[in-house]
Amino acid sequence: MEEFRVYRTFEGTVFEVIAGLISLAAIVLCCVFYARQGVFSRDLAQPIVLAAVAGLLLFCAYHPYSSWVNLPTTLKTEANAYKSARLLRILAVEISLFSLVYSLFLNGFIKHTAMAESAVDALAAVLIASTLLGFIVFARKS
């Protein structure tokens, strides 16, 4: 099967808008934190980098055959390509949510303890791994 581009769908647009709004909220909260504190914190870059990664995932969703996308299954049909695009969009929304959670930690909306941050990190790993595992199972059935 030759390489092709996944075109814009209503579902893809919804995922992009949601991820964009969440990432924008995270970056605005980071800017508010920076304005209140007046100093650049090392932790301030984390939500911004996660928002950029979410944007990169959304971009890669249009090109699931590119070398940037290394999926554990081979894309044999167009349906698998659209499923992989959906996976990349879901991962972008998840990454955006974690960007927002980290910016809430920075601003003090969530109590910043080592245990809470470790729990969020563990939740992120479990959520992303379960999303990938669900994709692998779903892709092999079709």
DSSP file (Angstrom, degrees, kcal/mol; ACC not computed):
  #  RESIDUE AA STRUCTURE BP1 BP2  ACC     N-H-->O    O-->H-N    N-H-->O    O-->H-N    TCO  KAPPA ALPHA  PHI   PSI    X-CA   Y-CA   Z-CA
    1    1 A M              0   0    0      0, 0.0     2,-0.1     0, 0.0     3,-0.1   0.000 360.0 360.0 360.0 133.9    0.0    0.0    0.0
    2    2 A E        -     0   0    0      1,-0.1     2,-0.2     0, 0.0     0, 0.0  -0.356 360.0 -93.0 -79.7 159.9    1.4    3.4   -0.9
    3    3 A E        +     0   0    0     -2,-0.1     2,-0.3    62,-0.1    -1,-0.1  -0.485  51.9 171.4 -72.1 137.7    1.8    6.2    1.5
    4    4 A F        -     0   0    0     -2,-0.2     2,-0.4    -3,-0.1    61,-0.4  -0.910  31.7-105.8-142.6 171.2   -1.1    8.6    1.7
    5    5 A R        -     0   0    0     -2,-0.3     2,-0.5    58,-0.1    58,-0.2  -0.808  24.2-130.6-102.2 137.8   -2.2   11.5    3.7
    6    6 A V        -     0   0    0     56,-2.1     2,-0.1    -2,-0.4     3,-0.1  -0.777  31.7-141.2 -84.7 126.0   -5.1   11.3    6.3
    7    7 A Y        -     0   0    0     -2,-0.5     5,-0.1     1,-0.1     2,-0.1  -0.412  26.4 -79.9 -90.0 165.3   -7.4   14.2    5.6
    8    8 A R        +     0   0    0     -2,-0.1     2,-0.3     4,-0.1    -1,-0.1  -0.376  49.8 179.5 -66.7 133.7   -9.3   16.4    8.0
    9    9 A T     >  -     0   0    0     -2,-0.1     4,-2.2     1,-0.1     5,-0.2  -0.817  42.8-107.4-125.1 169.0  -12.4   15.0    9.5
   10   10 A F  H  > S+     0   0    0     -2,-0.3     4,-2.3     2,-0.2     5,-0.2   0.907 121.2  51.8 -63.3 -40.9  -14.9   16.4   12.0
   11   11 A E  H  > S+     0   0    0      1,-0.2     4,-2.3     2,-0.2    -1,-0.2   0.918 109.8  48.8 -61.6 -44.1  -13.6   14.0   14.7
   12   12 A G  H  > S+     0   0    0      1,-0.2     4,-2.4     2,-0.2    -1,-0.2   0.888 109.9  51.8 -63.5 -39.3  -10.0   15.1   14.0
   13   13 A T  H  X S+     0   0    0     -4,-2.2     4,-2.6     2,-0.2    -1,-0.2   0.897 108.5  51.2 -64.1 -40.2  -11.0   18.7   14.2
   14   14 A V  H  X S+     0   0    0     -4,-2.3     4,-2.5     2,-0.2     5,-0.2   0.932 111.0  47.9 -62.8 -45.5  -12.7   18.1   17.6
   15   15 A F  H  X S+     0   0    0     -4,-2.3     4,-2.7     1,-0.2     5,-0.2   0.909 112.7  49.4 -60.7 -41.6   -9.6   16.4   18.9
   16   16 A E  H  X S+     0   0    0     -4,-2.4     4,-2.5     2,-0.2    -2,-0.2   0.903 111.7  47.7 -65.8 -41.8   -7.4   19.3   17.7
   17   17 A V  H  X S+     0   0    0     -4,-2.6     4,-2.7     2,-0.2     5,-0.2   0.927 113.7  47.5 -65.5 -44.3   -9.6   22.0   19.2
   18   18 A I  H  X S+     0   0    0     -4,-2.5     4,-2.4     2,-0.2     5,-0.2   0.947 114.8  45.0 -62.6 -48.4   -9.7   20.2   22.5
   19   19 A A  H  X S+     0   0    0     -4,-2.7     4,-2.5    -5,-0.2    -1,-0.2   0.894 114.3  50.5 -63.1 -38.9   -6.0   19.6   22.7
   20   20 A G  H  X S+     0   0    0     -4,-2.5     4,-2.6    -5,-0.2    -2,-0.2   0.917 111.1  46.9 -65.6 -43.5   -5.3   23.2   21.5
   21   21 A L  H  X S+     0   0    0     -4,-2.7     4,-2.3     2,-0.2    -2,-0.2   0.902 113.9  47.9 -66.3 -40.2   -7.6   24.7   24.2
   22   22 A I  H  X S+     0   0    0     -4,-2.4     4,-2.1    -5,-0.2    -2,-0.2   0.926 114.1  46.7 -66.2 -43.4   -6.1   22.6   26.9
   23   23 A S  H  X S+     0   0    0     -4,-2.5     4,-2.3    -5,-0.2    -2,-0.2   0.893 111.8  51.3 -65.2 -39.3   -2.6   23.4   25.9
   24   24 A L  H  X S+     0   0    0     -4,-2.6     4,-2.5     1,-0.2    -1,-0.2   0.910 109.3  50.4 -63.8 -41.8   -3.4   27.1   25.6
   25   25 A A  H  X S+     0   0    0     -4,-2.3     4,-2.3     1,-0.2    -2,-0.2   0.896 110.4  50.5 -62.3 -39.7   -4.9   27.0   29.1
   26   26 A A  H  X S+     0   0    0     -4,-2.1     4,-1.9     2,-0.2    -2,-0.2   0.911 112.0  46.3 -65.0 -42.2   -1.7   25.3   30.4
   27   27 A I  H  X S+     0   0    0     -4,-2.3     4,-2.2     2,-0.2    -2,-0.2   0.891 111.6  51.4 -69.4 -38.3    0.5   27.9   28.8
   28   28 A V  H  X S+     0   0    0     -4,-2.5     4,-2.3     2,-0.2    -2,-0.2   0.913 109.6  50.4 -63.3 -42.0   -1.6   30.8   30.1
   29   29 A L  H  X S+     0   0    0     -4,-2.3     4,-2.2     1,-0.2    -1,-0.2   0.878 109.5  51.6 -63.7 -36.1   -1.4   29.4   33.6
   30   30 A C  H  X S+     0   0    0     -4,-1.9     4,-2.5     2,-0.2    -2,-0.2   0.903 109.5  49.4 -64.8 -40.5    2.4   29.2   33.2
   31   31 A C  H  X S+     0   0    0     -4,-2.2     4,-2.4     2,-0.2    -2,-0.2   0.879 109.6  51.7 -66.6 -37.0    2.5   32.8   32.1
   32   32 A V  H  X S+     0   0    0     -4,-2.3     4,-2.3     2,-0.2    -2,-0.2   0.915 110.2  49.1 -63.5 -42.8    0.4   33.8   35.1
   33   33 A F  H  X S+     0   0    0     -4,-2.2     4,-2.6     1,-0.2     5,-0.3   0.920 111.3  49.2 -61.6 -43.9    2.8   31.9   37.4
   34   34 A Y  H  X S+     0   0    0     -4,-2.5     4,-2.6     1,-0.2    -2,-0.2   0.890 111.4  49.5 -63.4 -39.3    5.7   33.6   35.8
   35   35 A A  H  < S+     0   0    0     -4,-2.4    -1,-0.2     2,-0.2    -2,-0.2   0.873 113.9  45.9 -68.6 -36.5    4.1   37.0   36.2
   36   36 A R  H  < S+     0   0    0     -4,-2.3    -2,-0.2    -5,-0.2    -1,-0.2   0.910 121.7  35.3 -72.0 -41.5    3.3   36.4   39.8
   37   37 A Q  H  < S-     0   0    0     -4,-2.6    -2,-0.2    -5,-0.2    -3,-0.2   0.844  86.6-149.5 -84.9 -34.6    6.7   35.0   40.8
   38   38 A G     <  +     0   0    0     -4,-2.6     2,-0.4    -5,-0.3    -3,-0.1   0.429  66.9  90.8  80.0  -2.6    8.9   37.2   38.5
   39   39 A V  S    S-     0   0    0     -5,-0.1     2,-0.6     0, 0.0    -1,-0.2  -0.946  81.0-115.2-125.7 148.3   11.5   34.5   38.2
   40   40 A F        -     0   0    0     -2,-0.4     2,-0.3    -3,-0.1    -6,-0.0  -0.716  32.2-153.4 -83.1 121.1   11.8   31.7   35.6
   41   41 A S    >   -     0   0    0     -2,-0.6     3,-0.9     1,-0.1     4,-0.5  -0.679  19.8-130.9 -92.4 147.8   11.3   28.4   37.2
   42   42 A R  G >  S+     0   0    0     -2,-0.3     3,-0.8     1,-0.2     4,-0.3   0.821 110.4  57.6 -63.9 -30.3   12.9   25.2   35.8
   43   43 A D  G >  S+     0   0    0      1,-0.2     3,-0.7     2,-0.2    -1,-0.2   0.660  88.4  76.8 -74.4 -15.5    9.5   23.6   36.2
   44   44 A L  G <> S+     0   0    0     -3,-0.9     4,-0.8     1,-0.2    -1,-0.2   0.804  88.4  56.8 -66.9 -29.2    7.9   26.2   34.0
   45   45 A A  H <> S+     0   0    0     -3,-0.8     4,-2.7    -4,-0.5     5,-0.2   0.759  89.9  75.4 -74.8 -23.7    9.2   24.7   30.8
   46   46 A Q  H <> S+     0   0    0     -3,-0.7     4,-2.2    -4,-0.3    -1,-0.2   0.926  97.5  42.3 -60.3 -49.9    7.7   21.3   31.4
   47   47 A P  H  > S+     0   0    0      0, 0.0     4,-2.0     0, 0.0    -1,-0.2   0.863 115.1  52.1 -64.9 -32.1    4.0   22.2   30.5
   48   48 A I  H  X S+     0   0    0     -4,-0.8     4,-1.8     2,-0.2    -2,-0.2   0.909 110.6  46.7 -69.6 -41.3    5.2   24.2   27.5
   49   49 A V  H  X S+     0   0    0     -4,-2.7     4,-2.2     2,-0.2    -1,-0.2   0.897 111.7  51.7 -66.2 -40.2    7.3   21.3   26.2
   50   50 A L  H  X S+     0   0    0     -4,-2.2     4,-2.1    -5,-0.2    -2,-0.2   0.878 108.2  51.6 -64.5 -37.0    4.4   18.9   26.7
   51   51 A A  H  X S+     0   0    0     -4,-2.0     4,-2.0     2,-0.2    -1,-0.2   0.889 109.6  50.2 -65.5 -38.4    2.1   21.3   24.8
   52   52 A A  H  X S+     0   0    0     -4,-1.8     4,-2.1     2,-0.2    -2,-0.2   0.884 109.0  51.6 -66.5 -38.3    4.6   21.3   21.9
   53   53 A V  H  X S+     0   0    0     -4,-2.2     4,-2.3     2,-0.2    -2,-0.2   0.898 107.9  52.4 -64.4 -39.9    4.8   17.5   21.9
   54   54 A A  H  X S+     0   0    0     -4,-2.1     4,-2.1     1,-0.2    -2,-0.2   0.912 109.0  50.0 -61.9 -41.7    0.9   17.5   21.7
   55   55 A G  H  X S+     0   0    0     -4,-2.0     4,-2.0     1,-0.2    -2,-0.2   0.891 109.4  51.1 -63.3 -39.5    1.1   19.8   18.7
   56   56 A L  H  X S+     0   0    0     -4,-2.1     4,-2.5     2,-0.2    -2,-0.2   0.891 108.8  51.5 -64.9 -39.6    3.7   17.5   17.1
   57   57 A L  H  X S+     0   0    0     -4,-2.3     4,-1.2     2,-0.2    -2,-0.2   0.897 108.8  51.1 -63.5 -39.7    1.5   14.5   17.6
   58   58 A L  H  < S+     0   0    0     -4,-2.1     4,-0.4     1,-0.2    -1,-0.2   0.884 110.7  48.7 -65.4 -37.1   -1.4   16.3   16.0
   59   59 A F  H >< S+     0   0    0     -4,-2.0     3,-1.3     1,-0.2     4,-0.3   0.919 109.6  51.7 -66.0 -43.2    0.7   17.1   13.0
   60   60 A C  H >< S+     0   0    0     -4,-2.5     3,-1.2     1,-0.3     6,-0.2   0.708  93.0  75.1 -68.3 -19.6    1.9   13.5   12.7
   61   61 A A  T 3< S+     0   0    0     -4,-1.2    -1,-0.3     1,-0.3    -2,-0.2   0.778  92.4  54.7 -64.0 -24.7   -1.7   12.3   12.7
   62   62 A Y  T <  S+     0   0    0     -3,-1.3   -56,-2.1    -4,-0.4    -1,-0.3   0.636 114.8  39.7 -81.4 -13.8   -2.0   13.6    9.2
   63   63 A H    X   +     0   0    0     -3,-1.2     3,-1.7    -4,-0.3    -1,-0.2  -0.577  63.5 162.3-132.8  69.6    1.0   11.5    8.1
   64   64 A P  T 3  S+     0   0    0      0, 0.0     7,-0.2     0, 0.0    -1,-0.1   0.675  76.1  57.0 -68.1 -14.3    0.8    8.1    9.9
   65   65 A Y  T 3  S+     0   0    0    -61,-0.4   -62,-0.1    -3,-0.1   -60,-0.1   0.478  82.3 114.0 -91.2  -2.7    3.2    6.5    7.4
   66   66 A S  S X  S-     0   0    0     -3,-1.7     3,-1.1    -6,-0.2    -3,-0.0  -0.176  80.4-114.0 -69.1 163.4    6.0    9.0    8.1
   67   67 A S  T 3  S+     0   0    0      1,-0.2    -1,-0.1     3,-0.1    -2,-0.0   0.650 112.6  68.8 -71.7 -13.5    9.3    8.0    9.7
   68   68 A W  T 3  S+     0   0    0     -5,-0.2     2,-0.7     1,-0.1    -1,-0.2   0.753  89.9  69.5 -73.6 -24.3    8.4   10.1   12.7
   69   69 A V    <   -     0   0    0     -3,-1.1     2,-0.7    -6,-0.2    -1,-0.1  -0.860  62.4-179.3-101.1 112.9    5.6    7.7   13.6
   70   70 A N        +     0   0    0     -2,-0.7    -3,-0.1     2,-0.0    -5,-0.1  -0.816  10.6 178.1-115.0  89.5    6.9    4.4   14.8
   71   71 A L        -     0   0    0     -2,-0.7     4,-0.1     2,-0.2    -2,-0.0  -0.626  36.1-127.0 -93.3 151.2    3.9    2.2   15.6
   72   72 A P  S    S+     0   0    0      0, 0.0     2,-0.3     0, 0.0    -1,-0.1   0.545  92.0  58.8 -75.8  -4.2    4.2   -1.4   16.8
   73   73 A T  S    S-     0   0    0      0, 0.0     2,-0.3     0, 0.0    -2,-0.2  -0.884  86.5-115.4-120.7 155.1    1.9   -2.6   14.1
   74   74 A T        -     0   0    0     -2,-0.3     2,-1.0     1,-0.0     6,-0.0  -0.683  25.3-125.6 -88.1 143.8    2.2   -2.4   10.3
   75   75 A L        +     0   0    0     -2,-0.3     3,-0.0     1,-0.2    -1,-0.0  -0.777  40.6 160.8 -92.2 103.6   -0.4   -0.3    8.5
   76   76 A K        +     0   0    0     -2,-1.0     2,-0.3     1,-0.0    -1,-0.2   0.750  60.7  30.7 -95.7 -27.7   -1.9   -2.6    5.9
   77   77 A T  S  > S-     0   0    0      1,-0.1     4,-1.4   -76,-0.0     5,-0.1  -0.806  80.4-111.4-128.0 168.0   -5.1   -0.8    5.1
   78   78 A E  H  > S+     0   0    0     -2,-0.3     4,-2.3     1,-0.2     5,-0.2   0.840 117.0  60.8 -66.5 -32.2   -6.4    2.7    5.0
   79   79 A A  H  > S+     0   0    0      1,-0.2     4,-2.0     2,-0.2    -1,-0.2   0.899 103.3  50.0 -62.2 -40.0   -8.6    1.8    8.0
   80   80 A N  H  > S+     0   0    0      2,-0.2     4,-2.3     1,-0.2    -1,-0.2   0.869 108.4  53.3 -65.3 -35.4   -5.5    1.0   10.0
   81   81 A A  H  X S+     0   0    0     -4,-1.4     4,-1.9     2,-0.2    -2,-0.2   0.908 109.6  47.4 -65.5 -41.0   -4.0    4.4    9.0
   82   82 A Y  H  X S+     0   0    0     -4,-2.3     4,-2.0     2,-0.2    -2,-0.2   0.853 111.0  52.3 -69.0 -33.2   -7.1    6.2   10.2
   83   83 A K  H  X S+     0   0    0     -4,-2.0     4,-2.3     2,-0.2    -2,-0.2   0.892 109.1  49.5 -67.0 -38.9   -7.0    4.2   13.5
   84   84 A S  H  X S+     0   0    0     -4,-2.3     4,-2.3     2,-0.2    -2,-0.2   0.867 108.8  52.8 -68.8 -33.6   -3.4    5.2   14.0
   85   85 A A  H  X S+     0   0    0     -4,-1.9     4,-1.9     2,-0.2    -1,-0.2   0.903 109.3  49.5 -65.1 -39.5   -4.3    8.9   13.3
   86   86 A R  H  X S+     0   0    0     -4,-2.0     4,-2.5     2,-0.2    -2,-0.2   0.904 109.0  52.8 -64.1 -40.7   -7.0    8.6   16.0
   87   87 A L  H  X S+     0   0    0     -4,-2.3     4,-2.6     1,-0.2    -2,-0.2   0.930 108.8  49.2 -59.6 -45.7   -4.4    7.1   18.4
   88   88 A L  H  X S+     0   0    0     -4,-2.3     4,-1.8     1,-0.2    -1,-0.2   0.871 111.8  49.1 -63.8 -36.3   -2.1   10.0   17.8
   89   89 A R  H  X S+     0   0    0     -4,-1.9     4,-2.0     2,-0.2    -1,-0.2   0.892 110.6  49.7 -70.6 -38.9   -4.9   12.5   18.4
   90   90 A I  H  X S+     0   0    0     -4,-2.5     4,-2.3     1,-0.2    -2,-0.2   0.920 110.9  50.1 -64.5 -42.7   -5.9   10.7   21.6
   91   91 A L  H  X S+     0   0    0     -4,-2.6     4,-2.7     1,-0.2    -1,-0.2   0.871 107.6  54.6 -62.5 -36.0   -2.3   10.7   22.8
   92   92 A A  H  X S+     0   0    0     -4,-1.8     4,-2.2     2,-0.2    -1,-0.2   0.905 108.7  47.7 -64.2 -40.8   -2.1   14.5   22.0
   93   93 A V  H  X S+     0   0    0     -4,-2.0     4,-2.3     2,-0.2    -2,-0.2   0.908 112.4  49.8 -66.2 -40.5   -5.2   15.1   24.2
   94   94 A E  H  X S+     0   0    0     -4,-2.3     4,-2.0     2,-0.2    -2,-0.2   0.927 111.5  47.8 -63.1 -44.5   -3.7   13.0   27.0
   95   95 A I  H  X S+     0   0    0     -4,-2.7     4,-2.0     1,-0.2    -1,-0.2   0.892 110.8  52.5 -63.2 -39.4   -0.4   14.9   26.8
   96   96 A S  H  X S+     0   0    0     -4,-2.2     4,-2.2     2,-0.2    -1,-0.2   0.899 107.3  52.5 -63.1 -40.4   -2.3   18.2   26.8
   97   97 A L  H  X S+     0   0    0     -4,-2.3     4,-2.3     1,-0.2    -1,-0.2   0.907 109.4  48.2 -62.8 -41.0   -4.1   17.1   29.9
   98   98 A F  H  X S+     0   0    0     -4,-2.0     4,-2.3     2,-0.2    -1,-0.2   0.839 108.0  55.7 -69.7 -30.6   -0.9   16.3   31.7
   99   99 A S  H  X S+     0   0    0     -4,-2.0     4,-1.9     2,-0.2    -2,-0.2   0.913 109.3  47.2 -62.1 -42.5    0.5   19.7   30.6
  100  100 A L  H  X S+     0   0    0     -4,-2.2     4,-2.1     2,-0.2    -2,-0.2   0.898 110.3  52.2 -65.6 -40.9   -2.5   21.3   32.3
  101  101 A V  H  X S+     0   0    0     -4,-2.3     4,-2.0     1,-0.2    -2,-0.2   0.919 109.7  49.0 -63.0 -43.1   -2.0   19.3   35.4
  102  102 A Y  H  X S+     0   0    0     -4,-2.3     4,-2.1     1,-0.2    -1,-0.2   0.875 110.4  50.4 -65.6 -36.1    1.6   20.3   35.7
  103  103 A S  H  X S+     0   0    0     -4,-1.9     4,-1.9     2,-0.2    -1,-0.2   0.849 108.1  53.4 -70.9 -31.1    0.8   23.9   35.2
  104  104 A L  H  X>S+     0   0    0     -4,-2.1     5,-1.6     2,-0.2     6,-1.2   0.871 107.2  52.3 -67.2 -36.0   -1.9   23.6   38.0
  105  105 A F  H ><5S+     0   0    0     -4,-2.0     3,-0.8     1,-0.2    -2,-0.2   0.929 109.2  50.1 -59.8 -45.6    0.9   22.2   40.2
  106  106 A L  H 3<5S+     0   0    0     -4,-2.1    -2,-0.2     1,-0.2    -1,-0.2   0.880 111.1  47.6 -62.9 -38.5    3.0   25.2   39.4
  107  107 A N  H 3<5S-     0   0    0     -4,-1.9    -1,-0.2    -5,-0.1    -2,-0.2   0.535 113.4-114.9 -83.4  -6.0    0.3   27.7   40.2
  108  108 A G  T <<5S+     0   0    0     -3,-0.8    -3,-0.2    -4,-0.7    -2,-0.1   0.582  81.4 122.5  86.3   9.3   -0.7   26.0   43.5
  109  109 A F  S   <S+     0   0    0     -5,-1.6     2,-0.4    -6,-0.2    -4,-0.2   0.824  80.6  41.0 -71.6 -29.8   -4.2   24.9   42.5
  110  110 A I  S    S-     0   0    0     -6,-1.2    -2,-0.3    -9,-0.1    -1,-0.2  -0.971 107.2-103.9-114.9 132.6   -3.1   21.4   43.3
  111  111 A K        -     0   0    0     -2,-0.4     2,-1.2     1,-0.1     5,-0.1  -0.358  34.5-133.5 -60.6 124.6   -1.0   20.9   46.4
  112  112 A H        +     0   0    0     -7,-0.2     2,-0.3    -2,-0.1    -1,-0.1  -0.677  45.7 146.4 -88.3  94.3    2.5   20.3   45.2
  113  113 A T     >  -     0   0    0     -2,-1.2     4,-2.3     1,-0.1     5,-0.2  -0.867  58.2-117.2-121.6 161.0    4.0   17.4   47.1
  114  114 A A  H  > S+     0   0    0     -2,-0.3     4,-2.2     1,-0.2     5,-0.2   0.869 115.9  52.2 -64.9 -35.2    6.4   14.7   45.9
  115  115 A M  H  > S+     0   0    0      2,-0.2     4,-2.2     1,-0.2    -1,-0.2   0.907 109.5  48.1 -68.7 -41.1    3.8   12.0   46.4
  116  116 A A  H  > S+     0   0    0      2,-0.2     4,-2.1     1,-0.2    -2,-0.2   0.908 113.3  47.4 -66.2 -41.2    1.2   13.9   44.3
  117  117 A E  H  X S+     0   0    0     -4,-2.3     4,-2.3     2,-0.2    -1,-0.2   0.886 111.9  50.2 -68.3 -37.5    3.6   14.5   41.5
  118  118 A S  H  X S+     0   0    0     -4,-2.2     4,-2.5    -5,-0.2    -1,-0.2   0.879 109.3  52.4 -65.7 -37.0    4.8   10.9   41.5
  119  119 A A  H  X S+     0   0    0     -4,-2.2     4,-2.5     2,-0.2    -2,-0.2   0.901 109.9  48.1 -65.6 -40.3    1.1    9.8   41.4
  120  120 A V  H  X S+     0   0    0     -4,-2.1     4,-2.4     2,-0.2    -2,-0.2   0.903 111.5  50.3 -66.7 -40.7    0.5   12.0   38.3
  121  121 A D  H  X S+     0   0    0     -4,-2.3     4,-2.1     2,-0.2    -2,-0.2   0.915 112.8  46.3 -62.4 -42.7    3.7   10.7   36.6
  122  122 A A  H  X S+     0   0    0     -4,-2.5     4,-2.5     2,-0.2    -2,-0.2   0.902 111.9  51.2 -66.3 -40.6    2.6    7.1   37.3
  123  123 A L  H  X S+     0   0    0     -4,-2.5     4,-2.8     1,-0.2     5,-0.2   0.893 108.8  52.1 -62.9 -39.4   -0.9    7.9   36.1
  124  124 A A  H  X S+     0   0    0     -4,-2.4     4,-2.4     2,-0.2     5,-0.3   0.929 110.9  46.7 -62.1 -45.7    0.5    9.4   32.9
  125  125 A A  H  X S+     0   0    0     -4,-2.1     4,-2.3     1,-0.2    -2,-0.2   0.916 115.0  46.0 -63.8 -43.0    2.6    6.3   32.2
  126  126 A V  H  X S+     0   0    0     -4,-2.5     4,-2.6     2,-0.2     5,-0.2   0.915 113.9  48.6 -66.5 -42.7   -0.3    3.9   32.9
  127  127 A L  H  X S+     0   0    0     -4,-2.8     4,-2.0     2,-0.2    -2,-0.2   0.919 114.4  44.1 -65.5 -44.3   -2.8    6.0   30.8
  128  128 A I  H  X S+     0   0    0     -4,-2.4     4,-2.3    -5,-0.2    -1,-0.2   0.910 115.2  48.9 -68.3 -41.4   -0.4    6.2   27.8
  129  129 A A  H  X S+     0   0    0     -4,-2.3     4,-2.6    -5,-0.3    -2,-0.2   0.903 111.8  48.8 -64.9 -40.2    0.6    2.5   28.0
  130  130 A S  H  X S+     0   0    0     -4,-2.6     4,-2.5     2,-0.2    -1,-0.2   0.865 110.1  52.0 -69.0 -34.2   -3.1    1.4   28.2
  131  131 A T  H  X S+     0   0    0     -4,-2.0     4,-2.0    -5,-0.2    -2,-0.2   0.930 112.3  45.4 -64.7 -44.5   -4.0    3.6   25.2
  132  132 A L  H  X S+     0   0    0     -4,-2.3     4,-2.4     2,-0.2    -2,-0.2   0.906 113.4  49.7 -64.9 -41.4   -1.2    2.1   23.2
  133  133 A L  H  X S+     0   0    0     -4,-2.6     4,-2.4     1,-0.2     5,-0.2   0.909 109.9  51.1 -64.7 -41.5   -2.1   -1.5   24.3
  134  134 A G  H  X S+     0   0    0     -4,-2.5     4,-2.5     1,-0.2    -1,-0.2   0.886 110.0  50.4 -61.6 -38.5   -5.8   -0.8   23.4
  135  135 A F  H  X S+     0   0    0     -4,-2.0     4,-3.0     2,-0.2     5,-0.2   0.922 109.5  50.2 -64.9 -43.4   -4.7    0.4   20.0
  136  136 A I  H  X S+     0   0    0     -4,-2.4     4,-1.9     2,-0.2    -2,-0.2   0.932 114.0  44.4 -62.0 -45.5   -2.6   -2.7   19.4
  137  137 A V  H  X S+     0   0    0     -4,-2.4     4,-1.3     1,-0.2    -1,-0.2   0.927 116.2  46.7 -64.2 -44.4   -5.4   -5.0   20.3
  138  138 A F  H  X S+     0   0    0     -4,-2.5     4,-0.8    -5,-0.2    -2,-0.2   0.878 112.5  50.0 -66.3 -38.2   -7.9   -3.0   18.3
  139  139 A A  H  < S+     0   0    0     -4,-3.0     3,-0.2     1,-0.2    -1,-0.2   0.835 108.4  52.1 -71.8 -32.5   -5.7   -2.9   15.2
  140  140 A R  H  < S+     0   0    0     -4,-1.9    -1,-0.2    -5,-0.2    -2,-0.2   0.787 104.1  57.5 -75.3 -25.8   -4.9   -6.6   15.2
  141  141 A K  H  <        0   0    0     -4,-1.3    -1,-0.2     1,-0.2    -2,-0.2   0.763 360.0 360.0 -74.4 -24.1   -8.6   -7.5   15.3
  142  142 A S     <        0   0    0     -4,-0.8    -1,-0.2    -3,-0.2    -2,-0.2   0.455 360.0 360.0-101.0 360.0   -9.3   -5.5   12.1
